[in-house]
Amino acid sequence: YGADIPVRLTAAAVKPSTLHLFNGLQATFVNEDSAVRNLVVDTARSDQAGCAALTMALQPGERKTTDVLPRFAACYFRDAQRPTETAFQGVVVTH
């Protein structure tokens, strides 16, 4: 299991903002920013409780893989420091 590609957290945005997982149920995030990044699950938009696996803190340069996400889910997340900025929001869709 593992992410098809990692989600990169930069000073300008989350890239890609939409990640489809076809071969596994875990997503990998990489903090490419010089600041600590805190991700939180957007519970109002996510459709399953297991999406909470997207909540994590990443130090500069750190790479983390989530716990197993639920199957057939849309798990939305956002940067806790910039919760309303769409460039810092995303979704992981499991198939």
N, C-alpha and C positions, 0 to 999 in steps of 0.2 A: 504494500500500500504506500501511498505518497501522492503528493500533488503532481498534476501534470506539469505545471510550471510554478515557481514561487511568486508570491505577491510581494512586490517591492514597495517599501514605505520610504518616500523621498521627502525632501523639504518642500516640494511643490505639489505632490499628489500621491495617491495610491495607484499603482500600476501592476497588473491590469485591475480595473475596478470591478470587472465581472470575471469570475473564475468558474469554469465548468469542470467538475471532477467526474471523469468517466471510468478511470481505472483504480480508484481508491476512494476512501472516505476521510482522508486527512489533507489539510492544506498547510503549506509552508509559507511563512512570512519572514522577510528579511528587512531589517532596519538599515537603510542606506543613508539615513540622516545623521547629523552630529548630535541630535538631541534624543532623549528617551522618548519613545512613542508608546502610548497606551491605547490599545484597541478595546472596544466594548461592543457587545452584541446589541443590535437595535431590536429590542424585544417587541416593539410595536409592529415591526415589519416582518420579522422572522416567523416562520410557520411551525417551528417545533422547539420544544424546550432544550433539546440536545445541542442547539446552536450556541449555547453558552460557552462551548469549547473555543469560540473565537475571542473570548475575553483574555487578554494577556498584556504584559508589559515587555517591551524589547529595548535593551540597551543599544547604543550606537554600535553598528556592525554585527549585532546579534541576529541569529537565525533560529526560529522555533517552528516546530510542527505541532499542529493541534492534536488534541485527543480525537478519537473517532467521532465524526459528525454523523447525524442521522441520514439514512438513505432517502432519496427522493425529497430533498429539502431545499429551501431557499433561505440561506442564513445571511442576514444583513449585518454589517458591522460599520463602525465609524471610529474616527480618532477622538478620544475623550477630550483632548485639548481644543479641538475644532469641530464640535458636533454638528454645526449647521452648514459647514462648508462642504459642498458636494464633491469637490476634488479629493476630500479625505474620507469618503464613504465608499462602500463596496458591497458586493454580494458573492457568496460562494454557493453555487448550485450543484447538488449531488444528484447523480443519475443512477 
